[in-house]
Every structure is written in structure tokens, then in C-alpha cells.
């Protein structure tokens, strides 16, 4: 049964990523000119977005410079996943693994790049030795935060995300020049809203064009 759960979830994730396509890492893009970083902003798909995987996406931009950019989509939930599939449970007892399989956590699709990588985006009041701060939010990538979440010792707000969205040199700039993306300031209420369906609409209302 546990193997079946893992196969079904990985199949769901695979199908999601296949549907998403691979344009974000394609080298066949119109290269734009870098003017200023959009790091620590929300990147919002405009109504002109013609890439189906990013339609109505809201992305937290974590890095952006002349070499490229990357961020995490925050409004596309995949489903619930057993904690045992998110951590290395090889050194646990059978009883402990059983407990870990019974704990389900909501998972989001962060983008088509490296879909098996886990990112935990969270509010900044929580930190451990591996937490990185990005303005008003933080990012952790170790197992400890997942266990702390289960023990109610984790951050107040979290998103567990698989995969990320990445752009090569000049790629994001080219897409922005084609008006495929808008920007808004980081808004924690939007990022961590329980209603993922409204995130894009609410972010779009607060969007602006970078001049």
C-alpha cells in the first residue's frame, strides 16, 4: 500500500510536470536586456501569457541578476503527500514509519525545473541553521523543519513546494518585454492564503509594470 501511495503521487507529479512543459529552460527564447533585479517581488503572469504551465501563476522571486533568475510558484497545489515520502525515513522503526505515512502535508508545484527538489517557503519568525532570509519571508530545505511542523514547532505560515521556476541569461527579461509578466510587492497574505484559487486575482490587482 505504501509503495502504491508513492507511485500514485509520483505519477501525479510527473503528469503535472509533463503538462507544464519545459519552456522555462528552453534556449529558444527572445533574449532581453537586464535593467534591474526583480528579486523579492511577486512575478505575476499577465493575461498575455501564452505558456500554459504558467497561466495565472504567482511566483515569489528569490534570485535575479544578469546571469538568470529563479523563484517558486505559490498558487498551484498538487495534493497531499505522506511525510514519509518527503524525508529520509530509512533509519526509523516500522512503527515510526507508519506514523510518518499517516501524516499528510499539502504540496505545491513550484515549477518545472528539478521537480523532486523540496523547498519550504515560510514566515521569518522560524529559523534553523539552514534557513535563508529573503526580505519578509524565509526558505528552508532540511528535514528538521518538516518534523518541527508536525510537532507544531514550525513557522506560523508555510508552503511545501516541489520544483522551481528558472530562467537563463536574459530569458525572463525577454518574457517581460513581451508583457508576459507583471510585478507586485511581496504580500504575505497572498503568498500564504489558504485559498490558492484567489492568489492570482488578488496579486494581479496589486501589480505594476517595471519601468
ABEGO torsion letter per residue (X at the ends): XAAAAAAAAAAAAAAAAAAAEAAAABABBBBBBBABBABGBBBBBBAABABAAABGBBBBBABBBAAEBBBBBAABBAEBBBAAAABBAAABBAAAAAAAAABBBBBBBAEABGAABBBBBBBAABBBAABBBBEABBBBABAAAAAAAAAGABBABBBBBBEBBBBBBGAAAAAAAAGABBBBBBBAAAAABABAAAAAAAAAAABBBBX
